[in-house]
Amino acid sequence: MKAKVDLWFDDNHTLDLGRYKRLIKKLIYLTVTRSDITFTVGVLSRFMHQPREAHWSAALKILAYIKGCSGKGLVSRKHGHVHISG
């Protein structure tokens, strides 16, 4: 997340509530395997009752980040020993 972005006091108009909720719910489901986006998705989920333009923009930036980082992340395989590679 960008520093100094004020998501709490945004005066822009509200968005389509259903569309924002669907996106955030999918991102929450994705955090099970992607721990790098957990904090940001958690912050955006606080605004599910009344999303604004800044929240939608931040959610789209998460999608762009995920698209740019495909194939990266934590990989664990079952070999009988604990070995985590990134």
Residue, then its C-alpha position, 0 to 999 in steps of 0.5 A: m500500500k502507498a503511504k499517506v493515502d487517506l482511505w478514511f476521508d474520501d469525498n468521491h462518490t460511492l461505487d457499486l456495492g455489489r461489484y466491490k464486495r465480490l472483488i474483495k471477497k475473491l481477494i480474501y479467498l486468495t489470501v489463503t495462498r498469497s500472504d503478501i496481500t493479506f494486510t492490504v486486503g484486510v484494510l480494504s475489507r473494512f470499507m465493504h459497507q460504503p466503498r469509494e473511488a479510492h478503495w476501488s483504485a487500491a483494489l485494482k492495484i492489488l490485481a495489477y500486483i498479482k498479475g505482475c507477480s504470477g509464479k512468485g511466492l512461497v512454495s512448499r512440497k511434501h518431501g518428508h522434511v521441512h524445506i521452504s523456498g521462495 
